[in-house]
Amino acid sequence: MKHFLDHFFESYQNVVFVYCCTIYSIYALLTLFSYLSILSNIRRNTIRENLLLIQSPLSPGISIITGAFNEEMTIISNVRSLLTMNYPAFEVIIVNDGSKDKTLEKLIEEFTLIEVDFAYHYFIQCQPIQRIYKSENSAFSNLLVIDKINGGSKADAINAGINASSYAYFLNTDVDCILDKDTLVQMIQPFMDDEKRVIATGATLRMANSCIIDSSVLVKARVPRAILPLFQEIEYIRSFVLGKMGWNLVNSIPNVSGGLGMFDKEIVIKVGGYDANSFGEDMDMLMRISKYMCETKQEYAVRSIPQSLCWTEGPQSLKVFKRQRVRWGRGLYQIFSTYYKLIFNPKYKKLGMIVLPYNFIFELCAPLIEFLGIICYIYLIASHLINWPFAIILLVFVYSFSVFITLLSIVWDQLVIRRYSLKEVLRLCVFVFIEPFIYHPLVMVFALMGYTNQFFKTKSNWGHMERRGFGKTEKAEVKVINATVI
């Protein structure tokens, strides 16, 4: 038995080395691809084009849909913020998902809402609608409030909003997110410019922790002061600016964030809307609409833009962060349990040959390989079989390359727009060197816990994410967005 273990763990070192070389080769390509993709976006994204979209009566209409559950602390300022988007034709649909507090009452009072007769059709499944409200004030004529029975998930609330939406495109966001005023202008551009039919578009999300926010409007962006949100900021920059923009160049984006995503409503309805039983409904939605486009033999594109258009406060306590990441891990496992037959299936083109294989090998399996690698090194050290020169070279290589890639993603982010001072950028860079030792192990462990929960079908709910709301001064944690980061 000992001979077998010795041979196995010695061989595993070589497997880990090959694995690391492969994934970092891919990251090197993504770094180049993201740079080219960002430059292309900057060339197209001119002030003149944005003004034409804002001023043109021919700009396509957009429905902003968000669910609200027990949001009485911030609902008014957030809805007012959504109503002030710089865009000629849009509506705001707030779905009160069975709130137990005064969310609905505050909306009715603030916006002089009255119950109306509305031709509501259940194009996609959701919990029953109780009432629909519109404002008596013409200033809020584009606001629609839906009161429904609680569906237990954001997905059910968004489905209810889709059923009531008037326009061909909808923006899915969280009511506690802070959106840039030009979000709709930026997000609709890929739908209008691309040669292929764009079915979804995403954008960069950032941490709102420590930012100065007044009445749900971002006044000044700042790097989070708390350690945990600061690590999340670094992770988001790497994931969105480098990862997603890299995949954008080859039309292989794996998911569109649940915190901010624009979709082609027709395609979403045809696949039955969001899955209310999914723990990762954002990635699940993109898998379903991409699968539908492949099966119906339609050319399509999924796009991402590098501009930071959405800010959300990340968890500052380890308890809430754990809840978030366990759920993300569970959702990722669930995705591959559902779509495993598509992996390496040429019928599904890039979805089957690039997107799913990459995410299976280098996202789903990564925590397992890392965890087994740690056990491997412990065993080899205890058995005095460790090849120290090889082990040190491997560890230095992995650490150095991961730090280098993350630093480059911060540089790429500065190419898009310089929101932070030099001092704040340097602070981000300093914590890049610490991240592999503190933050990454937590992400790995919580992901494995999510896999275990899903494998054994452990009962789980969406959980309550504490919030304190936004204001002019720094706030603490709020509800964590549903946005799988890949």
N, C-alpha and C positions, 0 to 999 in steps of 0.2 A: 504493500500500500504506500509506504514511504517513497519507494522508488518511483511509483506512478505519479505521486504528487510532486516530487522533485522535477521529474521530466515535464509534467504539465505546466507548472509555474515558470520554469525556465523558458519553455516554448511561448508562454503567454507574454513574456517580455517582448519577444519578437513581433507578436501579433499587435501589441499596443504600439510599438514603434511604427509599424506599417500603417496602422489606423491613424496615428497622429500625423504622419507624413501625408496621408491622403486627405484628411480633413483640412490641414493647413494649406495644402496645394489648392484646394477648392476655395478656401478663404482668400488666398492670394489672388485668384481669378476674380472673386467677388469684389475685392478691393479695387481692382482695375475697372471692372464692369460698373461699379457704383460711381466711380469718378467720372466715367464717360456718360453715364446716365444723368448725373447731377449737372454736368456741363450742358448736356442737351436740354434739360429742363430749364436751366437759367437762360439759355438763348431764346427759348420759346416763351418763357414767362415774362413778358414785358408789361410795363405799366400801361402802355397804349392798348394792348390786347385786353387787359383787365377792365379798363374804362369802357371799351367797346361792349364787353359783355354786360357790365353794370347798366349801361345806358340803352342797350338794344331791347326793343319790345319783342324781338324774336328769340331771345334767350329761353331755353327750355325751362319749364317750371320744375321746382324741386319741393318735395315734402320733407320737412324735418320731423322725425318721429322719435319720441323718447318716452320711456316708462317712468312712472313715479310711484314709489311705495314709501309712505311715511316720510315725506320730504318737507314737512311744514317749516322747518328752519330756514330753508334756502329757496323754496320753490318760486316765490314771487320774483326775486332778483334774477334767478336763472332764466325764467320764462321771458322776462323783459329783455334780457340779453339776447335770447334767441330771436326775439321779434325785431331786433335792430340790425340784422344781417345786411350787408351791402349787396343786394341782389334785387332785380326788378320783379321777379315772380316766384314767390315761395309761400308756403303755409307751414304753420307750427302745429303739430298734433301731440298733445300731452295725454298720455294714457294713465289715468289714475287706477293703479292695479290693486284695488281693494284696500286702500290705505286705512289704518285704524286711528290715525291722528286727524288733524284738521287740514290736511293737504287740500282736499277738495273744497272745503269751506273757504279757505283763504283765496283760492283761485276764483271762486264765485264772487266773493266780495271785491277783490282787487280789480278784476276785469269785467265786472257787471255781467256775469254770465247768466243766461237763461236756457232752460231745457228746450230743445227744438226737435221737430220731426225730421228725421234723417233717413234717407234710403240706404240703410246699412246692409251690405251683402257679405256673407261669410265665404269669401273667395278661398280663404285658407282657414284652417281650424284654429280656434282660440276659445277661451272661456266666455260665457255669455256676457253680452253688453247690457248694462242696466239703463244708462242714460247718456245722452250726448248733449253737450252745451256749446253755444256760441255767444259771442259778446253782443250786447246792445250798442256798444260804443263802436262807431265805424273805424276808429283808430286801431282797433284790434280785430278787424274783419277777417284777417288771415289766421286767427287762432281758433283751434278746435280742441275741445276737451272731452275725452271719452272716459266714462266711469264704468268699470267692469268688475266682475268677480275675480278675486286674486287667482292667478294661474300658477303661482309658485316659482316663476322664473321670468327673467327679462324677455326671453324669446316669445312667450305667450303675449306679453304686452305689445311687443313690436309687431307681431302678427295682427293684433287687433288694430293697430295704427295703419298698417298696410292696407287692410280692408277698407278703411275710410279715406285713404289718401286720394287726391285728385290728379296728381302729376305722374309722369312716366318714370321719374327718378326719385328715390328717397334717400335721405341721410339718416343713418342709424347712429345715435349718440346716447350718452348717459346724461341725465338731467343735472348731475353735479359737475359735469365737465365744463371747462371754460373754453369757448371757441373764439378763434380770431374772426374779426368782422368780415374778412374776405374769404372765409372758409368755402362758401358755396361757389364763388367765382373760381377759386383754385381747383376745387374738387370736380367741377363739371367739365373743365377743359379737356381732360383725356377722352371723355365721351364724345366730344365734338371734333377733336383733332386726329384721333387715331384712325388708321385705315381699316382696322378690324372692328368688330362690334365689341365695345368695352362693356363687360358685365359687372365690374366692380372696381372701385378706386379707393385706396387708402392714403393716409398721410402720417407724418411723424407725430407721435405723442410725447409729451414731456411731463415732468413732475411739477406740480403747482406748489409743493411745499416750499415755504420761504418766499414765494413770489408775492409781490404787492398787488392785491386784487381789491377793486372797489366796485360794489354793486354788480358782481359777476363779470367785470371787465378787467382784463389783465392790464395793469398800469406799468409794471416793471417785472421782467423775468429775472430771477436770481437762482443760482445754484442752491439746492437744498442744504441746509445747515446740519440737519440730523443725519446720522451716518447711514441708516438703512435706506431712506429715500435717495441719498446721494449715490449709493451703489446702484439703485434702480435707475437713476438718471443715466449713469454710465451704460448700463445694460440696454436701455431704450435707444440711446444714440447708436450703439453698435448694431442693434437689431434692425432699427428702422433706416438709419442713414446709410449704413454699409450693407447689411444683409438684404433688406427688401429692395433697396435701390439697385443692388447688384443683380438680384433675380429679375428686377424690372426690365433690364436690358435684354434678357433672353425670354421674357414672358413666362416666367416660372415662379411667380410669387405664391408662397404656400398658404397665406391667410391674410384676411383684412380684419384689422382690429375691431372688436366689438365696441370700443370706445368712440371710434370715428370711422365710418365707412359709408360710401355712396354706392347704390346698387341700381341695376336695371330692374324695375319693378315687374315687368312682364315675365322675365325669366325666373325671378324669385317666386312669383305666384305659380308658375308652371311646375316648380319642384315641390310645391306644398308649403312654402314659407319656412320659418325657422323650426327646428326640432326642440320642443319644450323639454324633452327628456335628456338632452345632450348636456354634458358638463363643459363642452367647448363648442357652443353653438356657432361661434364666429367662424372657426375653421371648418366646422361641419357644413355650414352654409356654402362656403366657397367650394368645398369638395362636391357638393350636390349640384350646384349650378355649372361647375366645370364638367362634371360627369355628364350632365344633361346635354351640354353643348357638343361634347364628343360623340355621344350616342346619336344625336340628331345631325351629326356631320356639319356643324356650323363653325366657321372660323371665329375665334373670340380672343379677347385680351383681358388680362387683369393688370391694373396699373397701380403704381405707388408714386407719390410726389414727396420730395425731400423737405418741403416747407413744414415748419412746426405750426400746426393749426389747432391743436387741442392740448389743454393742460388738465391733468387730474392729480389729486393728492394721493400719493402712495402711502401704504401702511408704515407707521413709525414703530409699532410694537411687533415683537417677534411672533406673538400669538396670532395677530391678524395676517401678517406676512405668511406665516405657515399655512393658514386657512386658504389664502389665495393660491399659493404654489401647489398645495396638495390637490386642489381642485383643477388647476391647470394640468398637472400630471395625470390626473384621472381622465380629464377630457382628451388628452393626447392618446392615451392608451385606448380609450373608447373609439377614437377616430380610426385607428388601425384595426381594431376588432371589427369595425363596420366595413372598411374599404380595402381590406387586405387583398381581395381578388383583383384589384386594379394595379397592384404593384408589378412592374415589368410587363404589363399588358400593352402591346403596341397599339391596340384599338383606342386607347385613351391618350395617345400622343405624349406630349410633355408631362401631363398629369401623371400618367402611368410609368413613364420612363425616366423622369427627372424629379418631379416634385415629391411624389410619395416615396420612391426609393431613398432619396437624400434624407428626407425627414424620418424615415424608419431607421436608417443606419446611423445617422449622425445627430438625431434629436432624441428619438425614443430610446435607442439602445445606448446612447452616450452615458447616462447615469449608471446603467448596469455595468458597462465596460469599465468605467472609472472606479466603481465600488469594488469590482472584482480585482482591478489593478491594485488597489490599496491592500486588499487581502493578500494578493500575490507578493507584494513587497514585504509585508509583515512576515509572511511565511519564509521567504527567502532569507531575510535578515536573521530570523530566529534559527534557521537551519544552517546559517553561515554559508549559504550558496549564492549570495548576492554578488553580482558582477559590478562592483562599485564604479569603475570607470564608465561602463556602459550606462548604468543607472543614473549617474550624475549628468552625463551627456544628454540623456533622454529628458530628464527633469529640467535642465537648463534650457534645452531646446523648446520644450512645451511652454515653459514659463515666459521665455523671451519672446517667442512668436506671438503668444496670446496678448502680451502687453503691447507689442508693436502694432498688432492689428487694431486693438482698441484705441491706441493713440492716434492712428491714422483715421479712424472713424470720427474722432473729435476734430481733427483737422478738416476732414471733408464737411463736417457739420458747420464749421466756420466759413467754408466757401459759400454755403447757402445764404446765411445771414449771421452777423455777429451780434448776438443778443446779450452775451455775457462780457464782462470786463476781463482784461488780461489776468487779473488776480483770480477771478473765479474760474477761468479756463485752466490756469495752473493748478488750482485746487482739485479740479476734476482729474488732471493728469497725475497728480500725486497719488490719488486714491486708486487710480488704475493699477499701480504697482502693488497695492494692498488687496485688491479685490480677489485674486485667486486663492488667498489664504483664509479669508473670512467669509465673503459673500458666496463665492461659488460652491463651497462645500454645503452650505445651507440649501442652496437651490437643488443640488444633487440629492440630498437626503429627503427633502420634501417631495421631489418628483418621484422618488422610489416609494414613498409612502402613498402617493396618489395611485401609482401602478398597483400596489398591494390592495388598496381599498377597492379599486375597480375589479381586480382579478377575483377577489373574494366576495364581490358585490355587497360591500359594506354599506349599510344605509347611511345616507348623507343628505343634508339639505344645503341650501345656498348660503345659509349663515347670515348673521347680521354684522356688517362692517361699520364700526363706530365712526362717527363723524362729528365735527364741531362747526362745520360750515365755513364759508369764505368771508373774508372781511378785509379791512385796510391793513391789518397787521398779520403777522405770520400765524398760521393755524396749524393744527395737528392733523391727524389722519381722518380720512373720510371713507366712504364706501369704495371698495376697490373695484376698478373697472373689469369687465369681462373681456380681456384682450390677451390671447395667447401670444407670447413673444417667441418668434422663431426667426 
